[in-house]
Amino acid sequence: MRALVVDDSSAMRAILRMALKKQGFEVAEAKHGLEALSVLAGAAPFDLILIDWNMPEMDGFELLRRIRNKAAYNATQIMMVTTETGMDQMSEALAAGANDYIMKPFTFDIVVDKLRLLGL
């Protein structure tokens, strides 16, 4: 399985990369939404994309909307992983096509539980 981690924090990308690799994922990374679109355009499909909300260049919500507007990514599971803890943001992300939502800070077990809920 393949995952793309999109977060402007190198530390957060490293934490998520390690958690995903322990679950058997091949992991690619991007620092913001524009870089993620470039990675997506040049790669085989991903099974999972984890997206931070607050990033420079293009925020995670805009990235989510752009990904969900492309039929090629209909089967891709998308999880927001963010400090945005408001119910409005969570509802907005889920309505825009996110499959799940993790609030920072989180634990390894939370990531694993969310992956199981998504069938990954």
N, CA and C of each residue as an Amber inpcrd file, in Angstrom:
protein
   360
   0.8400000  -1.1790000   0.0000000   0.0000000   0.0000000   0.0000000
   0.8870000   1.2450000   0.0000000   0.3390000   2.3030000  -0.5830000
   1.0920000   3.5430000  -0.7190000   0.3710000   4.6830000  -0.0140000
   1.1490000   5.5180000   0.6810000   0.5800000   6.6670000   1.3870000
   1.3850000   7.9170000   1.0480000   0.6940000   9.0480000   1.0300000
   1.3090000  10.3590000   0.8610000   1.0070000  11.1720000   2.1100000
   2.0600000  11.6920000   2.7490000   1.9170000  12.5330000   3.9320000
   2.1910000  13.9710000   3.5010000   1.2120000  14.8600000   3.7410000
   1.3400000  16.2640000   3.3390000   1.2650000  17.1280000   4.5970000
   2.4170000  17.6970000   4.9780000   2.4880000  18.5190000   6.1860000
   3.7150000  19.4100000   6.0730000   3.5880000  20.6640000   6.4740000
   4.7330000  21.5760000   6.4040000   5.7420000  21.3400000   7.5140000
   5.4190000  20.5640000   8.5050000   6.3320000  20.2430000   9.6000000
   7.1120000  18.9680000   9.2700000   8.4440000  19.0870000   9.1780000
   9.2620000  17.9030000   8.9010000   9.1590000  16.8920000  10.0390000
   9.0210000  17.3750000  11.2670000   8.8790000  16.4660000  12.4070000
   7.5780000  15.6660000  12.3080000   6.4900000  16.3280000  11.9460000
   5.2100000  15.6270000  11.8250000   5.2500000  14.6290000  10.6640000
   5.8740000  15.0140000   9.5620000   6.0080000  14.0710000   8.4460000
   6.7880000  12.8380000   8.8880000   7.8540000  13.0430000   9.6700000
   8.6630000  11.9160000  10.1440000   7.8620000  10.9990000  11.0640000
   7.0840000  11.5810000  11.9610000   6.2560000  10.7830000  12.8830000
   5.2440000   9.9510000  12.1000000   4.5560000  10.5800000  11.1760000
   3.5560000   9.8580000  10.3880000   4.2090000   8.8250000   9.4770000
   5.3520000   9.1730000   8.8860000   6.0760000   8.2260000   8.0260000
   6.4290000   6.9700000   8.8170000   6.9680000   7.1330000  10.0300000
   7.3370000   5.9640000  10.8410000   6.1110000   5.1240000  11.1930000
   5.0280000   5.7880000  11.5730000   3.8040000   5.0510000  11.9310000
   3.2740000   4.2660000  10.7400000   3.2730000   4.8910000   9.5780000
   2.7540000   4.2240000   8.3810000   3.6670000   3.0880000   7.9210000
   4.9700000   3.3010000   7.9900000   5.8980000   2.2410000   7.5900000
   5.7490000   1.0240000   8.4910000   5.4990000   1.2360000   9.7840000
   5.2800000   0.1170000  10.7040000   4.0310000  -0.6790000  10.3320000
   3.1280000  -0.0260000   9.6050000   1.9000000  -0.6990000   9.1640000
   2.0210000  -1.2310000   7.7350000   3.2250000  -1.1650000   7.1850000
   3.4830000  -1.7590000   5.8780000   3.3110000  -0.8370000   4.6850000
   3.1740000   0.4610000   4.9120000   2.9980000   1.4060000   3.8120000
   4.3330000   1.8310000   3.2200000   4.3290000   2.0520000   1.9240000
   5.3890000   2.7880000   1.2410000   4.9540000   4.2440000   1.3370000
   5.8360000   5.1410000   1.7760000   5.4200000   6.5050000   2.0990000
   6.1680000   7.5380000   1.2520000   5.4060000   8.4660000   0.6640000
   5.9460000   9.6490000  -0.0030000   5.5420000  10.8560000   0.8230000
   6.2330000  11.9720000   0.6170000   5.9560000  13.1610000   1.4230000
   5.8780000  14.4090000   0.5540000   5.1390000  15.4030000   1.0640000
   5.0720000  16.7270000   0.4470000   4.9620000  17.7560000   1.5610000
   5.5340000  18.9480000   1.3260000   5.5740000  20.0090000   2.3370000
   4.3500000  20.9080000   2.3230000   3.5830000  20.8740000   1.2490000
   2.3740000  21.7040000   1.1430000   1.5200000  21.1830000  -0.0100000
   0.3630000  21.7850000  -0.1790000  -0.5880000  21.3100000  -1.1730000
  -0.0870000  21.3340000  -2.5980000   0.6090000  22.3880000  -2.9950000
   1.1100000  22.4530000  -4.3680000   2.1190000  21.3430000  -4.6410000
   3.0030000  21.1040000  -3.6780000   3.9580000  20.0150000  -3.8460000
   3.2380000  18.6670000  -3.8960000   2.1960000  18.5170000  -3.1040000
   1.4190000  17.2710000  -3.1070000   0.7890000  17.0260000  -4.4720000
   0.2390000  18.0630000  -5.0860000  -0.3510000  17.9010000  -6.4220000
   0.7010000  17.4540000  -7.4260000   1.9050000  17.9790000  -7.2930000
   3.0000000  17.5740000  -8.1710000   3.3680000  16.1080000  -7.9520000
   3.4440000  15.6960000  -6.6900000   3.7400000  14.2950000  -6.3700000
   2.6450000  13.3920000  -6.9280000   1.4020000  13.7800000  -6.7430000
   0.2810000  12.9770000  -7.2270000   0.2920000  12.8480000  -8.7430000
   0.6450000  13.9180000  -9.4370000   0.6470000  13.9070000 -10.9010000
   1.7170000  12.9880000 -11.4640000   2.8040000  12.8170000 -10.7280000
   3.9100000  12.0310000 -11.2490000   4.0520000  10.6560000 -10.6580000
   3.0370000  10.1480000 -10.0000000   3.1800000   8.8740000  -9.3000000
   1.9960000   7.9510000  -9.5670000   2.2210000   6.6910000  -9.2730000
   1.1300000   5.7140000  -9.2970000   0.1390000   6.1000000  -8.1990000
  -1.0800000   5.6300000  -8.2800000  -2.1000000   6.0100000  -7.2800000
  -1.6930000   5.6600000  -5.8480000  -2.1580000   6.4920000  -4.9380000
  -1.9420000   6.2620000  -3.5120000  -3.2160000   5.6800000  -2.9130000
  -3.0410000   4.8180000  -1.9200000  -4.1790000   4.2510000  -1.1980000
  -4.6840000   5.2080000  -0.1330000  -3.7660000   6.0390000   0.3910000
  -4.0600000   6.9070000   1.5180000  -3.2910000   8.2110000   1.3760000
  -3.9680000   9.3180000   1.6900000  -3.3090000  10.6180000   1.7580000
  -3.6650000  11.2260000   3.1050000  -2.6390000  11.6190000   3.8660000
  -2.8280000  12.2920000   5.1490000  -2.4710000  13.7560000   4.9460000
  -3.3830000  14.6640000   5.2970000  -3.2220000  16.0760000   4.9730000
  -3.3760000  16.9480000   6.2130000  -2.3760000  17.8050000   6.4230000
  -2.4770000  18.8580000   7.4320000  -3.3560000  19.9660000   6.8550000
  -4.0380000  20.7140000   7.7020000  -4.9060000  21.7890000   7.2330000
  -4.1050000  23.0600000   6.9530000  -3.3110000  23.4860000   7.9220000
  -2.6090000  24.7730000   7.8530000  -1.2060000  24.6040000   7.2920000
  -1.0440000  25.0010000   6.0220000   0.2520000  24.9220000   5.3500000
   0.3990000  26.1230000   4.4210000   1.6420000  26.4970000   4.1120000
   1.8570000  27.5640000   3.1410000   1.5890000  27.0550000   1.7170000
   1.6150000  27.9520000   0.7760000   1.4620000  27.6500000  -0.6560000
   0.0300000  27.2310000  -1.0120000  -0.4570000  26.1680000  -0.4020000
  -1.8410000  25.7230000  -0.5650000  -2.2250000  24.9580000   0.6860000
  -3.2940000  25.3830000   1.3420000  -3.6840000  24.7050000   2.5820000
  -4.3130000  23.3450000   2.3020000  -4.4500000  22.5880000   3.3560000
  -4.9470000  21.2260000   3.2360000  -6.3900000  21.1230000   2.7810000
  -7.2110000  22.0950000   3.1490000  -8.6070000  22.0260000   2.7170000
  -8.7100000  22.2190000   1.2080000  -7.9550000  23.1620000   0.6750000
  -7.9510000  23.3690000  -0.7790000  -7.3960000  22.1380000  -1.4950000
  -6.3510000  21.5430000  -0.9350000  -5.8080000  20.3130000  -1.5190000
  -6.8610000  19.2140000  -1.5190000  -7.5480000  19.0400000  -0.4140000
  -8.6200000  18.0440000  -0.3180000  -9.6520000  18.2700000  -1.4150000
 -10.0850000  19.5000000  -1.5860000 -11.0950000  19.8190000  -2.6160000
 -10.5820000  19.4910000  -4.0130000  -9.3480000  19.8260000  -4.2910000
  -8.7860000  19.5600000  -5.6260000  -8.6490000  18.0700000  -5.8850000
  -8.2280000  17.3170000  -4.8710000  -8.0960000  15.8680000  -5.0470000
  -9.4670000  15.2530000  -5.2880000 -10.4470000  15.6510000  -4.5110000
 -11.7800000  15.0660000  -4.6480000 -12.4900000  15.4760000  -5.9390000
 -11.9870000  16.4890000  -6.6270000 -12.5500000  16.8780000  -7.9200000
 -12.0030000  16.0470000  -9.0680000 -11.0870000  15.1360000  -8.7840000
 -10.4970000  14.2770000  -9.8170000 -10.9690000  12.8410000  -9.6080000
 -11.6540000  12.3120000 -10.5910000 -12.2060000  10.9640000 -10.4990000
 -11.1400000   9.9080000 -10.2540000  -9.9140000  10.1610000 -10.6870000
  -8.8310000   9.1840000 -10.5110000  -8.5520000   8.8890000  -9.0360000
  -8.9680000   9.7930000  -8.1450000  -8.6980000   9.6270000  -6.7150000
  -9.9430000   9.2290000  -5.9170000 -10.9830000   8.7950000  -6.5950000
 -12.2110000   8.4240000  -5.8850000 -11.9940000   7.3090000  -4.8630000
 -11.1040000   6.3800000  -5.1620000 -10.8790000   5.2440000  -4.2580000
  -9.8360000   5.5450000  -3.1910000  -9.1640000   6.6840000  -3.2910000
  -8.1250000   7.0420000  -2.3350000  -8.7500000   7.5010000  -1.0220000
  -8.2900000   6.9350000   0.0730000  -8.7400000   7.3490000   1.3980000
  -7.9680000   8.6070000   1.7890000  -8.6700000   9.6060000   2.2950000
  -8.0230000  10.8440000   2.7140000  -8.3400000  11.1000000   4.1780000
  -7.2730000  11.3410000   4.9370000  -7.4180000  11.6210000   6.3550000
  -6.7950000  12.9850000   6.6570000  -7.5680000  13.8760000   7.2370000
  -7.0240000  15.1450000   7.7050000  -6.3350000  14.8780000   9.0400000
  -5.1180000  15.4020000   9.2060000  -4.3540000  15.2580000  10.4440000
  -3.9210000  16.6700000  10.8170000  -4.6330000  17.2870000  11.7660000
  -4.4990000  18.7290000  11.9290000  -4.7380000  19.2100000  13.3610000
  -4.3010000  20.4250000  13.6240000  -4.5820000  21.0750000  14.9040000
  -5.9440000  21.7430000  14.9000000  -6.6060000  21.7830000  13.7600000
  -7.9560000  22.3660000  13.6770000  -8.9190000  21.4340000  14.4010000
  -9.3500000  21.8450000  15.5850000 -10.1550000  20.9630000  16.4230000
 -11.6340000  21.3570000  16.4720000 -11.9940000  22.3860000  15.7570000
 -13.3880000  22.8310000  15.7740000 -14.3010000  21.8990000  15.0070000
 -15.5070000  21.7540000  15.5020000 -16.4900000  20.9020000  14.8240000
 -16.8170000  21.4360000  13.4350000 -16.7780000  22.7590000  13.2540000
 -17.0530000  23.3330000  11.9420000 -16.0210000  22.8680000  10.9190000
 -14.7400000  22.9040000  11.2890000 -13.6900000  22.4680000  10.3760000
 -13.8060000  20.9720000  10.0790000 -14.0730000  20.1910000  11.1160000
 -14.2100000  18.7620000  10.9080000 -15.3760000  18.4630000   9.9680000
 -16.5020000  19.0900000  10.2150000 -17.6770000  18.8810000   9.3560000
 -17.4080000  19.3160000   7.9260000 -16.7260000  20.4510000   7.7850000
 -16.4000000  20.9730000   6.4570000 -15.4890000  19.9980000   5.7020000
 -14.4910000  19.4750000   6.3740000 -13.5690000  18.5350000   5.7360000
 -14.2720000  17.2390000   5.3410000 -15.0960000  16.7150000   6.2260000
 -15.8140000  15.4770000   5.9190000 -16.7990000  15.6890000   4.7750000
 -17.4610000  16.8380000   4.7520000 -18.3960000  17.1500000   3.6660000
 -17.6690000  17.3130000   2.3330000 -16.4140000  17.7690000   2.3770000
 -15.6350000  17.9680000   1.1540000 -14.9890000  16.6720000   0.6570000
 -15.1080000  15.6020000   1.4440000 -14.6170000  14.3140000   0.9670000
 -13.5500000  13.6400000   1.7890000 -13.1750000  14.2200000   2.9320000
 -12.2310000  13.5130000   3.8070000 -12.9340000  12.2770000   4.3660000
 -12.1940000  11.1860000   4.4670000 -12.7680000   9.9620000   5.0030000
 -12.6690000   9.8860000   6.5180000 -11.6940000  10.6070000   7.0770000
 -11.5310000  10.6070000   8.5270000 -10.7320000  11.8320000   8.9340000
 -10.5880000  12.0220000  10.2500000 -10.0160000  13.2470000  10.7900000
  -9.2910000  12.9020000  12.0800000  -8.0120000  13.2700000  12.1780000
  -7.2490000  13.0820000  13.4060000  -6.8210000  14.4590000  13.9030000
  -7.0580000  14.7050000  15.1750000  -6.6610000  15.9800000  15.7710000
  -5.2950000  15.8260000  16.4350000  -4.4100000  16.7790000  16.1510000
  -3.0990000  16.8130000  16.8030000  -3.2570000  17.4050000  18.1880000
  -2.5230000  16.9370000  19.1760000  -1.5840000  15.8180000  19.1240000
  -2.3250000  14.4850000  19.1300000  -1.6680000  13.4610000  18.6370000
  -2.2620000  12.1290000  18.5510000  -1.2210000  11.1100000  18.9660000
  -1.6610000   9.8760000  19.1140000  -0.7460000   8.7830000  19.4530000
  -0.6510000   7.8150000  18.2800000   0.3540000   6.9770000  18.3210000
   0.5140000   5.9330000  17.3100000  -0.7430000   5.0610000  17.2510000
  -1.2910000   4.7220000  18.4180000  -2.4810000   3.8690000  18.4670000
  -3.6780000   4.5100000  17.7740000  -3.8120000   5.8110000  17.8790000
  -4.9140000   6.4940000  17.1980000  -4.7690000   6.3560000  15.6900000
  -3.5470000   6.5280000  15.1900000  -3.3100000   6.3750000  13.7460000
  -3.6750000   4.9540000  13.3100000  -3.2240000   3.9720000  14.0450000
  -3.5000000   2.5740000  13.7080000  -5.0070000   2.3070000  13.7390000
  -5.6950000   2.8020000  14.7620000  -7.1490000   2.6110000  14.8530000
  -7.8660000   3.2400000  13.6690000  -7.4580000   4.4340000  13.2740000
  -8.0910000   5.1230000  12.1270000  -7.8310000   4.3460000  10.8340000
  -6.6260000   3.8130000  10.6850000  -6.3260000   3.0180000   9.4940000
  -7.2220000   1.7800000   9.4270000  -7.4230000   1.1610000  10.5580000
  -8.3200000  -0.0220000  10.6040000  -9.7420000   0.3660000  10.2380000
 -10.1940000   1.4870000  10.7660000 -11.5610000   1.9540000  10.4430000
 -11.7350000   2.2170000   8.9510000 -10.6530000   2.6200000   8.2920000
 -10.6920000   2.8810000   6.8560000 -10.4590000   1.6230000   6.0290000
 -10.2430000   0.5030000   6.6960000 -10.0180000  -0.7520000   5.9870000
  -8.6050000  -0.8960000   5.4590000  -7.6890000  -0.1460000   6.0360000
  -6.2940000  -0.2080000   5.5870000  -5.5010000  -0.9350000   6.6440000
